[in-house]
Amino acid sequence: MIPVWMKWVKEVRLWRLSLLILFGITFASCTKGYDEYQPNLGHDFELDMRLGDPDPNGYYHLQLSNEWQTLHRISGKVSPVENDYELTKVYWESSHYWLIGDTLGFIVSFNDISNDQSYLYMTADTTYVTWFDGFEVPTINDMCYSTNEGEINIMFAPVENMKGDTVLIKAQAEFADGYLSQIIYESIILH
């Protein structure tokens, strides 16, 4: 006669073995569908500053409006896609920022526009502001998505006290397969 505790041990071992087999089959079947998906994407990326042709030095020119802030749309094209989940994400940066409530000055990022340690506050009375963290407004939105046809649009909005300055715009596309495009830099002189 087999003791009761030995029957219990035998049942627990069978139960563990059954669970192990079930989990093994489940996890092995989960990866098959993912491996089969390979999007057929192009990696074209170009900008249309919508400011005509650049001058001989490669600079675009934007005439500021009579309002405090000028709104300007920058467009472009990326490779078209069939599915909404394959839309291209485009990241944008600008060298210029402005402060909410401050109509006298603006902030310029020197050298690498992704380096947040090299900002300088510009104003006629040369008063430097070092506490603007959290109150800054970029002159360009930081991201946009393409349409299925590959069209991209973003808003650029400099303010009147930036007149006469040159703004550096940076754009980079991230495609659905993870590919990052070359970074495109464009310069706009504000008039």
PANU-835833 format. One line per field, with one value per atom (N, C-alpha, C): atom name; chain; x, y, z; residue number from 1; residue in three letters. Coordinates in Angstrom, 3 decimals, padded with zeros to 6 digits. Each point is the difference from the previous one (the first is absolute). Example, Ala and Ser with C-alpha at 12.3 -4.5 7.8 and 13.67 -1.06 7.14 Angstrom:
# PANU-835833
atom = (N:CA:C:N:CA:C)
mol = (A:A:A:A:A:A)
px = (013.190:-000.890:000.900:-000.350:000.820:-000.770)
py = (-005.690:001.190:001.200:001.050:001.190:001.090)
pz = (007.800:000.000:000.000:-000.720:000.060:000.730)
seq = (1:1:1:2:2:2)
type = (ALA:ALA:ALA:SER:SER:SER)
//
This chain:
# PANU-835833
atom = (N:CA:C:N:CA:C:N:CA:C:N:CA:C:N:CA:C:N:CA:C:N:CA:C:N:CA:C:N:CA:C:N:CA:C:N:CA:C:N:CA:C:N:CA:C:N:CA:C:N:CA:C:N:CA:C:N:CA:C:N:CA:C:N:CA:C:N:CA:C:N:CA:C:N:CA:C:N:CA:C:N:CA:C:N:CA:C:N:CA:C:N:CA:C:N:CA:C:N:CA:C:N:CA:C:N:CA:C:N:CA:C:N:CA:C:N:CA:C:N:CA:C:N:CA:C:N:CA:C:N:CA:C:N:CA:C:N:CA:C:N:CA:C:N:CA:C:N:CA:C:N:CA:C:N:CA:C:N:CA:C:N:CA:C:N:CA:C:N:CA:C:N:CA:C:N:CA:C:N:CA:C:N:CA:C:N:CA:C:N:CA:C:N:CA:C:N:CA:C:N:CA:C:N:CA:C:N:CA:C:N:CA:C:N:CA:C:N:CA:C:N:CA:C:N:CA:C:N:CA:C:N:CA:C:N:CA:C:N:CA:C:N:CA:C:N:CA:C:N:CA:C:N:CA:C:N:CA:C:N:CA:C:N:CA:C:N:CA:C:N:CA:C:N:CA:C:N:CA:C:N:CA:C:N:CA:C:N:CA:C:N:CA:C:N:CA:C:N:CA:C:N:CA:C:N:CA:C:N:CA:C:N:CA:C:N:CA:C:N:CA:C:N:CA:C:N:CA:C:N:CA:C:N:CA:C:N:CA:C:N:CA:C:N:CA:C:N:CA:C:N:CA:C:N:CA:C:N:CA:C:N:CA:C:N:CA:C:N:CA:C:N:CA:C:N:CA:C:N:CA:C:N:CA:C:N:CA:C:N:CA:C:N:CA:C:N:CA:C:N:CA:C:N:CA:C:N:CA:C:N:CA:C:N:CA:C:N:CA:C:N:CA:C:N:CA:C:N:CA:C:N:CA:C:N:CA:C:N:CA:C:N:CA:C:N:CA:C:N:CA:C:N:CA:C:N:CA:C:N:CA:C:N:CA:C:N:CA:C:N:CA:C:N:CA:C:N:CA:C:N:CA:C:N:CA:C:N:CA:C:N:CA:C:N:CA:C:N:CA:C:N:CA:C:N:CA:C:N:CA:C:N:CA:C:N:CA:C:N:CA:C:N:CA:C:N:CA:C:N:CA:C:N:CA:C:N:CA:C:N:CA:C:N:CA:C:N:CA:C:N:CA:C:N:CA:C:N:CA:C:N:CA:C:N:CA:C:N:CA:C:N:CA:C:N:CA:C:N:CA:C:N:CA:C:N:CA:C:N:CA:C:N:CA:C:N:CA:C:N:CA:C:N:CA:C:N:CA:C:N:CA:C:N:CA:C:N:CA:C:N:CA:C:N:CA:C:N:CA:C:N:CA:C:N:CA:C:N:CA:C:N:CA:C:N:CA:C:N:CA:C:N:CA:C:N:CA:C:N:CA:C:N:CA:C:N:CA:C)
mol = (A:A:A:A:A:A:A:A:A:A:A:A:A:A:A:A:A:A:A:A:A:A:A:A:A:A:A:A:A:A:A:A:A:A:A:A:A:A:A:A:A:A:A:A:A:A:A:A:A:A:A:A:A:A:A:A:A:A:A:A:A:A:A:A:A:A:A:A:A:A:A:A:A:A:A:A:A:A:A:A:A:A:A:A:A:A:A:A:A:A:A:A:A:A:A:A:A:A:A:A:A:A:A:A:A:A:A:A:A:A:A:A:A:A:A:A:A:A:A:A:A:A:A:A:A:A:A:A:A:A:A:A:A:A:A:A:A:A:A:A:A:A:A:A:A:A:A:A:A:A:A:A:A:A:A:A:A:A:A:A:A:A:A:A:A:A:A:A:A:A:A:A:A:A:A:A:A:A:A:A:A:A:A:A:A:A:A:A:A:A:A:A:A:A:A:A:A:A:A:A:A:A:A:A:A:A:A:A:A:A:A:A:A:A:A:A:A:A:A:A:A:A:A:A:A:A:A:A:A:A:A:A:A:A:A:A:A:A:A:A:A:A:A:A:A:A:A:A:A:A:A:A:A:A:A:A:A:A:A:A:A:A:A:A:A:A:A:A:A:A:A:A:A:A:A:A:A:A:A:A:A:A:A:A:A:A:A:A:A:A:A:A:A:A:A:A:A:A:A:A:A:A:A:A:A:A:A:A:A:A:A:A:A:A:A:A:A:A:A:A:A:A:A:A:A:A:A:A:A:A:A:A:A:A:A:A:A:A:A:A:A:A:A:A:A:A:A:A:A:A:A:A:A:A:A:A:A:A:A:A:A:A:A:A:A:A:A:A:A:A:A:A:A:A:A:A:A:A:A:A:A:A:A:A:A:A:A:A:A:A:A:A:A:A:A:A:A:A:A:A:A:A:A:A:A:A:A:A:A:A:A:A:A:A:A:A:A:A:A:A:A:A:A:A:A:A:A:A:A:A:A:A:A:A:A:A:A:A:A:A:A:A:A:A:A:A:A:A:A:A:A:A:A:A:A:A:A:A:A:A:A:A:A:A:A:A:A:A:A:A:A:A:A:A:A:A:A:A:A:A:A:A:A:A:A:A:A:A:A:A:A:A:A:A:A:A:A:A:A:A:A:A:A:A:A:A:A:A:A:A:A:A:A:A:A:A:A:A:A:A:A:A:A:A:A:A:A:A:A:A:A:A:A:A:A:A:A:A:A:A:A:A:A:A:A:A:A:A:A:A:A:A:A:A:A:A:A:A:A:A:A:A:A:A:A:A:A:A:A:A:A:A:A)
px = (000.821:-000.821:000.881:-000.361:000.791:-000.512:000.954:-000.433:-000.665:-000.869:-000.774:000.920:001.030:000.874:000.730:000.265:000.673:-000.949:-001.291:-000.983:-000.060:000.081:-000.064:001.214:001.191:001.225:-000.088:-000.520:-000.141:-000.958:-001.117:-000.976:000.604:000.774:000.625:001.001:000.764:000.973:-000.707:-001.074:-000.751:-000.603:-000.491:-000.588:001.060:001.176:001.102:000.445:000.102:000.402:-001.036:-001.286:-001.064:000.078:000.217:000.125:001.215:001.106:001.217:-000.216:-000.640:-000.286:-000.947:-001.043:-000.966:000.675:000.815:000.704:000.993:000.681:000.957:-000.662:-001.142:-000.735:-000.518:-000.527:-000.544:001.078:001.122:001.056:000.660:000.117:000.608:-000.878:-001.310:-000.900:-000.179:000.381:-000.206:000.936:001.180:000.970:-000.176:-000.714:-000.098:-000.615:-001.104:-000.662:000.860:000.758:000.843:001.122:000.596:001.095:-000.464:-001.249:-000.505:-000.257:-000.214:-000.305:001.290:000.152:001.123:-000.576:-000.146:-000.590:000.896:-000.620:000.721:-000.068:000.913:-000.034:001.141:-000.297:001.059:000.521:001.095:000.586:000.284:-000.872:000.153:-000.423:000.718:-000.313:000.526:-000.910:000.395:-000.906:000.527:-000.745:-000.328:-001.104:-000.385:-000.236:000.935:-000.099:-001.137:-000.545:-001.089:000.391:001.274:000.534:000.726:-000.324:000.698:001.377:000.845:001.349:000.896:000.984:000.946:000.889:000.592:000.923:001.303:000.961:001.240:000.784:-000.227:000.691:-000.769:-001.175:-000.774:-000.998:-000.214:-000.940:-001.368:-001.045:-001.358:-000.312:-001.001:-000.369:-001.494:-000.353:-001.399:-000.308:-001.008:-000.459:-000.957:000.347:-000.863:-001.246:-001.108:-001.255:000.003:-001.073:-000.135:-000.479:-000.328:-000.423:001.241:-000.193:001.134:000.627:-000.816:000.502:-000.422:000.931:-000.264:-000.130:-001.087:-000.207:000.375:000.822:000.428:000.012:-000.558:-000.035:001.169:000.713:001.062:-000.548:000.193:-000.532:001.137:-000.365:000.993:-000.646:000.828:-000.478:000.896:-000.634:000.692:-000.616:000.562:-000.536:-001.426:-000.921:-001.375:-000.062:-001.056:-000.210:-001.446:-000.256:-001.353:-000.804:000.649:-000.698:000.271:-001.013:000.146:001.101:000.234:001.021:001.413:000.135:001.312:000.333:-000.805:000.243:001.376:000.590:001.328:-000.116:000.855:000.065:001.190:-000.209:001.082:000.237:001.252:000.401:000.579:-000.352:000.422:000.637:000.967:000.589:000.308:000.063:000.323:001.042:000.801:001.021:-000.575:-001.232:-000.572:-001.241:-000.104:-001.124:-000.404:-001.191:-000.393:-000.676:-000.108:-000.549:-001.420:-000.843:-001.371:000.037:-000.690:-000.062:001.171:000.955:001.173:-000.026:-000.250:-000.029:001.263:001.009:001.218:001.139:000.068:001.147:-000.409:000.999:-000.224:001.244:-000.061:001.085:000.570:001.323:000.680:000.852:-000.090:000.841:001.149:001.227:001.173:000.537:000.706:000.659:-001.011:000.001:-000.870:-001.361:-001.045:-001.307:-000.621:000.611:-000.506:000.753:000.985:000.765:-000.657:-000.702:-000.740:000.874:001.305:000.889:000.538:-000.267:000.613:-001.038:-000.883:-001.010:000.467:-000.450:000.302:-001.273:-000.326:-001.173:000.401:-000.719:000.358:-001.030:000.473:-000.868:000.832:-000.653:000.725:000.717:-000.551:000.635:000.961:000.291:000.933:-000.239:-001.245:-000.336:-000.101:000.766:000.017:-000.978:-000.757:-000.967:000.513:000.097:000.498:-001.058:-001.185:-001.043:-001.151:000.214:-001.101:-000.433:000.562:-000.334:-001.495:-000.677:-001.427:-000.877:000.554:-000.784:000.329:000.826:000.428:-000.965:-000.123:-000.881:000.850:000.067:000.788:-000.681:000.780:-000.580:-000.517:000.207:-000.509:-000.528:-001.068:-000.500:001.042:000.014:001.096:-000.221:-001.205:-000.226:-001.253:000.004:-001.202:000.020:-001.151:-000.127:-000.366:000.412:-000.348:-001.425:-000.543:-001.244:000.379:-000.975:000.290:000.640:-000.324:000.572:001.417:000.475:001.362:000.153:-001.086:000.087:000.281:000.896:000.264:-000.160:-000.447:-000.169:000.327:000.597:000.335:-000.118:-000.312:-000.121:001.272:000.460:001.151:-000.536:000.300:-000.619:000.990:000.841:000.896:-000.767:000.589:-000.629:000.733:-000.656:000.489:001.387:000.364:001.312:001.146:-000.285:001.035:000.365:-000.633:000.229:001.495:000.515:001.405:000.896:-000.536:000.795:-000.164:000.906:-000.053:-000.350:-001.060:-000.476:000.434:000.563:000.399:-001.094:-000.493:-001.027:000.645:-000.338:000.537:-001.188:000.065:-001.071:000.609:-000.633:000.431:-001.228:-000.090:-001.139:000.343:-000.984:000.118:-001.095:000.417:-000.939:-000.470:-001.090:-000.634:000.910:000.974:000.923:001.182:-000.031:001.051:001.129:-000.012:001.059:-000.095:001.138:000.077:000.656:-000.640:000.543:001.209:000.665:001.032:-000.684:000.687:-000.550:000.092:-001.091:-000.026:000.055:000.931:000.115:-000.369:-000.839:-000.344:000.093:000.436:000.128:-000.967:-000.671:-000.980:000.387:000.192:000.259:-001.348:-000.235:-001.282:000.090:-000.946:-000.027:-001.247)
py = (-001.175:001.175:001.260:000.998:001.227:001.017:000.635:001.026:001.187:000.698:001.111:001.121:000.286:001.118:-000.277:-001.282:-000.334:000.223:-000.282:000.267:001.503:000.775:001.468:000.513:-000.507:000.402:-000.372:-001.185:-000.452:000.915:000.415:000.884:001.383:000.519:001.315:-000.027:-001.060:-000.113:-000.060:-000.740:-000.058:001.368:000.677:001.317:000.988:000.014:000.877:-000.327:-001.256:-000.410:000.465:-000.126:000.442:001.508:000.768:001.452:000.379:-000.678:000.273:-000.247:-001.065:-000.308:001.040:000.373:000.991:001.352:000.471:001.275:-000.058:-001.112:-000.150:000.123:-000.644:000.070:001.412:000.636:001.350:000.996:000.012:000.967:-000.271:-001.231:-000.321:000.480:-000.009:000.406:001.512:000.754:001.445:000.738:-000.487:000.748:-000.181:-000.990:-000.297:001.159:000.566:001.091:001.240:000.318:001.191:-000.124:-001.176:-000.195:000.113:-000.289:000.047:001.429:000.970:001.373:000.741:000.325:000.798:001.116:001.225:001.065:000.343:000.284:000.388:001.521:000.673:001.448:000.633:001.154:000.827:000.926:000.663:000.894:001.383:000.463:001.333:001.051:001.130:001.091:001.299:000.948:001.309:001.076:001.215:001.128:001.006:000.695:001.142:001.143:000.933:001.096:000.968:-000.091:000.864:001.480:000.255:001.362:000.321:-000.724:000.208:-000.654:000.391:-000.549:000.680:-000.721:000.651:000.984:000.935:000.955:-000.727:000.682:-000.675:-000.638:000.462:-000.568:-001.157:-000.345:-001.117:000.380:001.295:000.454:000.303:-000.372:000.403:001.307:000.738:001.286:000.000:000.414:000.077:001.424:000.590:001.333:-000.135:000.606:-000.068:000.848:-000.421:000.746:001.189:000.780:001.138:-000.417:-001.252:-000.536:-000.339:-000.260:-000.331:-001.333:-000.962:-001.313:-000.284:-000.491:-000.352:-001.510:-000.465:-001.428:-000.366:-001.041:-000.456:-001.527:-000.596:-001.460:-000.480:-000.987:-000.679:-001.368:-000.376:-001.265:-000.909:-001.177:-000.939:-001.288:-000.929:-001.310:-001.090:-001.108:-001.240:-001.090:-001.170:-001.104:-000.331:-000.214:-000.363:-001.400:-000.238:-001.305:-000.432:-001.284:-000.528:000.012:-000.274:-000.176:001.166:000.337:001.101:-000.257:-001.243:-000.293:000.106:000.294:000.176:001.472:000.918:001.419:000.401:000.967:000.480:001.123:-000.031:001.042:000.893:001.310:000.939:000.855:000.036:000.798:001.329:001.081:001.346:000.702:000.864:000.884:001.335:001.028:001.341:000.592:000.899:000.636:001.115:000.441:001.146:-000.392:000.604:-000.159:001.383:000.117:001.244:-000.327:000.989:-000.195:000.519:-000.735:000.452:001.244:001.047:001.232:000.928:-000.351:000.838:000.435:001.285:000.493:000.771:-000.017:000.758:-000.838:-001.253:-000.807:-001.363:-000.799:-001.372:-000.801:-001.305:-000.901:-000.607:-000.047:-000.591:-001.151:-001.127:-001.148:000.002:000.028:000.044:-001.390:-000.134:-001.241:-001.111:-000.984:-001.168:000.331:000.031:000.405:-001.042:-001.171:-000.975:000.092:000.905:000.175:001.110:-000.361:001.001:000.767:-000.156:000.720:001.287:000.260:001.144:001.030:000.396:000.994:001.390:001.014:001.378:000.809:000.779:000.861:001.306:000.399:001.188:001.106:001.192:001.152:001.264:001.128:001.253:000.469:-000.274:000.475:-001.031:-001.076:-001.065:-000.556:-000.053:-000.660:-001.491:-000.806:-001.437:-000.691:-000.934:-000.751:-001.427:-000.511:-001.362:-000.908:000.474:-000.777:-000.347:-000.036:-000.176:-001.446:-000.915:-001.408:-000.229:-000.522:-000.271:001.101:001.160:001.106:000.301:-000.808:000.268:-000.600:000.683:-000.445:-000.140:-001.189:-000.155:000.688:000.415:000.632:-001.025:-001.287:-001.050:-001.143:-000.638:-001.169:-001.100:-000.897:-000.966:-001.294:-000.238:-001.258:000.092:-000.759:-000.164:-001.390:-000.444:-001.280:000.250:-000.904:000.097:-000.492:000.317:-000.624:-001.301:-000.807:-001.234:000.307:001.161:000.395:000.545:000.202:000.450:001.492:000.740:001.444:000.284:000.959:000.458:001.515:000.502:001.432:000.294:001.158:000.440:001.523:000.558:001.448:000.588:001.079:000.780:001.373:000.510:001.235:000.885:000.754:000.940:001.226:000.736:001.209:001.237:001.158:001.226:000.451:-000.274:000.459:-000.878:-001.029:-000.817:000.547:001.105:000.593:000.281:-000.380:000.204:-001.167:-000.974:-001.141:-001.168:-000.972:-001.204:-001.183:-000.699:-001.146:-001.283:-000.922:-001.304:-001.010:-000.699:-001.026:-001.358:-000.971:-001.366:-000.954:-000.952:-000.987:-001.372:-001.029:-001.383:-000.898:-000.897:-000.911:-001.352:-000.561:-001.360:-000.833:-000.988:-000.829:-001.170:-000.643:-001.045:-001.193:-000.231:-001.119:000.388:001.218:000.446:000.762:000.085:000.702:001.501:000.636:001.447:000.626:001.027:000.680:000.848:000.511:000.999:001.241:000.736:001.239:001.085:000.728:001.125:001.293:000.877:001.314:001.056:000.957:001.127:001.273:001.093:001.287:001.002:000.749:001.007:001.347:000.997:001.363:000.693:000.612:000.651:001.490:000.491:001.424:000.659)
pz = (000.000:000.000:000.000:-000.853:-000.150:001.014:000.730:000.962:-000.729:000.712:-000.558:-000.478:000.741:-000.387:-001.302:-000.311:-001.257:-001.182:000.193:-001.056:-000.284:001.041:-000.141:-000.778:000.324:-000.691:-001.475:-000.300:-001.376:-000.778:000.632:-000.647:-000.257:000.960:-000.162:-001.156:-000.107:-001.091:-001.360:-000.095:-001.248:-000.346:001.012:-000.194:-000.505:000.615:-000.429:-001.425:-000.329:-001.338:-001.032:000.332:-000.910:-000.235:001.073:-000.137:-000.834:000.216:-000.754:-001.490:-000.360:-001.403:-000.582:000.748:-000.466:-000.244:000.939:-000.164:-001.151:-000.151:-001.100:-001.352:-000.166:-001.261:-000.234:001.051:-000.119:-000.399:000.677:-000.299:-001.339:-000.404:-001.292:-001.140:000.175:-001.073:-000.062:001.029:000.016:-000.942:-000.260:-000.790:-001.496:-000.448:-001.423:-000.787:000.462:-000.702:-000.077:001.028:000.014:-001.029:-000.106:-000.941:-001.442:-000.276:-001.368:-000.473:000.911:-000.401:-000.352:-001.253:-000.472:-000.867:000.546:-000.814:-001.181:-001.108:-001.204:-000.091:000.682:000.096:-000.775:-000.610:-000.566:001.091:-000.253:000.998:-000.590:-000.889:-000.582:001.019:000.028:000.920:-000.596:-000.231:-000.517:000.590:000.094:000.558:-001.086:000.189:-000.815:000.972:000.048:000.979:-000.340:-001.197:-000.460:000.057:-000.320:000.011:-001.313:-001.044:-001.266:000.037:-000.922:-000.056:001.023:000.536:000.922:-000.751:000.747:-000.616:-000.364:-000.647:-000.413:001.158:001.219:001.164:000.637:-000.559:000.518:001.084:000.229:001.032:-000.615:000.727:-000.363:000.709:-000.499:000.584:000.304:001.226:000.421:000.422:-000.622:000.368:001.182:001.136:001.180:-000.223:000.594:-000.130:000.955:-000.033:000.907:001.387:000.156:001.295:000.827:001.299:000.867:-000.392:-000.447:-000.395:-001.442:-000.793:-001.393:-000.121:-000.593:-000.210:-001.428:-000.130:-001.317:-000.010:-001.040:-000.124:-000.847:000.518:-000.739:-000.393:-001.253:-000.505:-000.437:-000.431:-000.506:-000.434:-000.429:-000.459:000.566:000.352:000.342:-000.873:000.041:-000.803:000.444:-000.949:000.357:000.600:000.793:000.635:-000.215:000.159:-000.182:001.295:001.135:001.275:000.949:000.790:000.956:001.022:000.360:001.002:-000.567:-001.292:-000.620:-000.254:000.527:-000.238:000.520:-000.663:000.358:001.018:001.006:001.021:-000.330:-000.004:-000.292:001.246:000.449:001.157:-000.484:000.700:-000.383:001.196:-000.290:001.009:-000.651:000.825:-000.463:000.943:-000.519:000.836:000.875:-000.256:000.714:000.808:001.177:000.917:000.477:000.548:000.648:001.322:000.858:001.336:000.081:000.673:000.217:000.890:-000.432:000.784:-000.234:-000.853:-000.244:-001.456:-000.256:-001.372:-000.349:000.880:-000.242:-000.561:000.347:-000.400:-000.494:-000.342:-000.432:000.307:-000.167:000.353:-001.273:-000.076:-001.151:000.500:-000.673:000.300:-000.993:000.496:-000.873:-000.267:-001.120:-000.420:-000.200:000.885:-000.132:000.592:-000.835:000.512:000.918:000.101:000.963:001.326:000.095:001.232:000.812:001.042:000.776:000.992:-000.054:000.908:-000.618:-001.275:-000.670:-000.447:000.903:-000.326:000.422:-000.733:000.350:-000.168:001.004:-000.058:-000.671:-001.060:-000.778:000.245:000.341:000.162:-000.124:-000.231:-000.200:001.269:001.179:001.233:000.600:-000.701:000.395:001.397:000.416:001.251:-000.277:000.725:-000.227:000.930:-000.552:000.777:000.115:001.209:000.186:000.613:000.237:000.665:-000.931:-001.315:-000.941:-000.188:000.720:-000.176:000.211:-000.994:000.110:-000.562:-000.307:-000.525:-001.461:-000.609:-001.368:-001.015:-001.136:-001.071:-001.266:-000.580:-001.232:-001.173:-000.984:-001.186:-001.001:000.282:-000.880:000.863:-000.440:000.720:-000.065:000.979:000.089:-000.775:-000.519:-000.697:-000.867:-001.093:-000.813:-000.619:-000.477:-000.687:-001.458:-000.856:-001.414:-000.216:-001.163:-000.446:-000.708:-000.347:-000.739:-001.359:-000.566:-001.287:000.151:001.236:000.239:000.231:000.137:000.224:001.472:000.255:001.373:000.050:001.144:000.238:001.455:000.226:001.364:000.027:001.160:000.132:000.607:-000.614:000.448:000.361:001.194:000.463:000.764:-000.727:000.673:000.485:000.926:000.544:-000.517:000.124:-000.639:000.462:001.236:000.460:-000.494:-000.799:-000.636:-001.381:-000.394:-001.312:-000.201:-001.167:-000.314:000.393:000.714:000.434:-000.979:000.091:-000.827:000.883:-000.352:000.777:-000.703:000.757:-000.535:000.328:-001.019:000.152:-000.248:000.848:-000.131:-000.113:-000.951:-000.174:-000.262:000.586:-000.229:000.012:-000.986:-000.124:000.612:000.716:000.528:-000.666:-000.774:-000.739:000.867:-000.400:000.809:000.258:-000.873:000.222:000.878:000.577:000.908:-000.670:-001.325:-000.722:000.267:000.330:000.186:-001.221:-000.541:-001.174:000.391:-001.024:000.237:000.570:000.847:000.550:-001.064:-000.192:-000.929:000.810:-000.349:000.638:-001.038:000.388:-000.854:000.835:-000.617:000.691:-000.615:000.878:-000.434:000.594:-000.855:000.467:000.136:001.146:000.283:-000.326:-000.803:-000.414:000.515)
seq = (1:1:1:2:2:2:3:3:3:4:4:4:5:5:5:6:6:6:7:7:7:8:8:8:9:9:9:10:10:10:11:11:11:12:12:12:13:13:13:14:14:14:15:15:15:16:16:16:17:17:17:18:18:18:19:19:19:20:20:20:21:21:21:22:22:22:23:23:23:24:24:24:25:25:25:26:26:26:27:27:27:28:28:28:29:29:29:30:30:30:31:31:31:32:32:32:33:33:33:34:34:34:35:35:35:36:36:36:37:37:37:38:38:38:39:39:39:40:40:40:41:41:41:42:42:42:43:43:43:44:44:44:45:45:45:46:46:46:47:47:47:48:48:48:49:49:49:50:50:50:51:51:51:52:52:52:53:53:53:54:54:54:55:55:55:56:56:56:57:57:57:58:58:58:59:59:59:60:60:60:61:61:61:62:62:62:63:63:63:64:64:64:65:65:65:66:66:66:67:67:67:68:68:68:69:69:69:70:70:70:71:71:71:72:72:72:73:73:73:74:74:74:75:75:75:76:76:76:77:77:77:78:78:78:79:79:79:80:80:80:81:81:81:82:82:82:83:83:83:84:84:84:85:85:85:86:86:86:87:87:87:88:88:88:89:89:89:90:90:90:91:91:91:92:92:92:93:93:93:94:94:94:95:95:95:96:96:96:97:97:97:98:98:98:99:99:99:100:100:100:101:101:101:102:102:102:103:103:103:104:104:104:105:105:105:106:106:106:107:107:107:108:108:108:109:109:109:110:110:110:111:111:111:112:112:112:113:113:113:114:114:114:115:115:115:116:116:116:117:117:117:118:118:118:119:119:119:120:120:120:121:121:121:122:122:122:123:123:123:124:124:124:125:125:125:126:126:126:127:127:127:128:128:128:129:129:129:130:130:130:131:131:131:132:132:132:133:133:133:134:134:134:135:135:135:136:136:136:137:137:137:138:138:138:139:139:139:140:140:140:141:141:141:142:142:142:143:143:143:144:144:144:145:145:145:146:146:146:147:147:147:148:148:148:149:149:149:150:150:150:151:151:151:152:152:152:153:153:153:154:154:154:155:155:155:156:156:156:157:157:157:158:158:158:159:159:159:160:160:160:161:161:161:162:162:162:163:163:163:164:164:164:165:165:165:166:166:166:167:167:167:168:168:168:169:169:169:170:170:170:171:171:171:172:172:172:173:173:173:174:174:174:175:175:175:176:176:176:177:177:177:178:178:178:179:179:179:180:180:180:181:181:181:182:182:182:183:183:183:184:184:184:185:185:185:186:186:186:187:187:187:188:188:188:189:189:189:190:190:190:191:191:191)
type = (MET:MET:MET:ILE:ILE:ILE:PRO:PRO:PRO:VAL:VAL:VAL:TRP:TRP:TRP:MET:MET:MET:LYS:LYS:LYS:TRP:TRP:TRP:VAL:VAL:VAL:LYS:LYS:LYS:GLU:GLU:GLU:VAL:VAL:VAL:ARG:ARG:ARG:LEU:LEU:LEU:TRP:TRP:TRP:ARG:ARG:ARG:LEU:LEU:LEU:SER:SER:SER:LEU:LEU:LEU:LEU:LEU:LEU:ILE:ILE:ILE:LEU:LEU:LEU:PHE:PHE:PHE:GLY:GLY:GLY:ILE:ILE:ILE:THR:THR:THR:PHE:PHE:PHE:ALA:ALA:ALA:SER:SER:SER:CYS:CYS:CYS:THR:THR:THR:LYS:LYS:LYS:GLY:GLY:GLY:TYR:TYR:TYR:ASP:ASP:ASP:GLU:GLU:GLU:TYR:TYR:TYR:GLN:GLN:GLN:PRO:PRO:PRO:ASN:ASN:ASN:LEU:LEU:LEU:GLY:GLY:GLY:HIS:HIS:HIS:ASP:ASP:ASP:PHE:PHE:PHE:GLU:GLU:GLU:LEU:LEU:LEU:ASP:ASP:ASP:MET:MET:MET:ARG:ARG:ARG:LEU:LEU:LEU:GLY:GLY:GLY:ASP:ASP:ASP:PRO:PRO:PRO:ASP:ASP:ASP:PRO:PRO:PRO:ASN:ASN:ASN:GLY:GLY:GLY:TYR:TYR:TYR:TYR:TYR:TYR:HIS:HIS:HIS:LEU:LEU:LEU:GLN:GLN:GLN:LEU:LEU:LEU:SER:SER:SER:ASN:ASN:ASN:GLU:GLU:GLU:TRP:TRP:TRP:GLN:GLN:GLN:THR:THR:THR:LEU:LEU:LEU:HIS:HIS:HIS:ARG:ARG:ARG:ILE:ILE:ILE:SER:SER:SER:GLY:GLY:GLY:LYS:LYS:LYS:VAL:VAL:VAL:SER:SER:SER:PRO:PRO:PRO:VAL:VAL:VAL:GLU:GLU:GLU:ASN:ASN:ASN:ASP:ASP:ASP:TYR:TYR:TYR:GLU:GLU:GLU:LEU:LEU:LEU:THR:THR:THR:LYS:LYS:LYS:VAL:VAL:VAL:TYR:TYR:TYR:TRP:TRP:TRP:GLU:GLU:GLU:SER:SER:SER:SER:SER:SER:HIS:HIS:HIS:TYR:TYR:TYR:TRP:TRP:TRP:LEU:LEU:LEU:ILE:ILE:ILE:GLY:GLY:GLY:ASP:ASP:ASP:THR:THR:THR:LEU:LEU:LEU:GLY:GLY:GLY:PHE:PHE:PHE:ILE:ILE:ILE:VAL:VAL:VAL:SER:SER:SER:PHE:PHE:PHE:ASN:ASN:ASN:ASP:ASP:ASP:ILE:ILE:ILE:SER:SER:SER:ASN:ASN:ASN:ASP:ASP:ASP:GLN:GLN:GLN:SER:SER:SER:TYR:TYR:TYR:LEU:LEU:LEU:TYR:TYR:TYR:MET:MET:MET:THR:THR:THR:ALA:ALA:ALA:ASP:ASP:ASP:THR:THR:THR:THR:THR:THR:TYR:TYR:TYR:VAL:VAL:VAL:THR:THR:THR:TRP:TRP:TRP:PHE:PHE:PHE:ASP:ASP:ASP:GLY:GLY:GLY:PHE:PHE:PHE:GLU:GLU:GLU:VAL:VAL:VAL:PRO:PRO:PRO:THR:THR:THR:ILE:ILE:ILE:ASN:ASN:ASN:ASP:ASP:ASP:MET:MET:MET:CYS:CYS:CYS:TYR:TYR:TYR:SER:SER:SER:THR:THR:THR:ASN:ASN:ASN:GLU:GLU:GLU:GLY:GLY:GLY:GLU:GLU:GLU:ILE:ILE:ILE:ASN:ASN:ASN:ILE:ILE:ILE:MET:MET:MET:PHE:PHE:PHE:ALA:ALA:ALA:PRO:PRO:PRO:VAL:VAL:VAL:GLU:GLU:GLU:ASN:ASN:ASN:MET:MET:MET:LYS:LYS:LYS:GLY:GLY:GLY:ASP:ASP:ASP:THR:THR:THR:VAL:VAL:VAL:LEU:LEU:LEU:ILE:ILE:ILE:LYS:LYS:LYS:ALA:ALA:ALA:GLN:GLN:GLN:ALA:ALA:ALA:GLU:GLU:GLU:PHE:PHE:PHE:ALA:ALA:ALA:ASP:ASP:ASP:GLY:GLY:GLY:TYR:TYR:TYR:LEU:LEU:LEU:SER:SER:SER:GLN:GLN:GLN:ILE:ILE:ILE:ILE:ILE:ILE:TYR:TYR:TYR:GLU:GLU:GLU:SER:SER:SER:ILE:ILE:ILE:ILE:ILE:ILE:LEU:LEU:LEU:HIS:HIS:HIS)
//
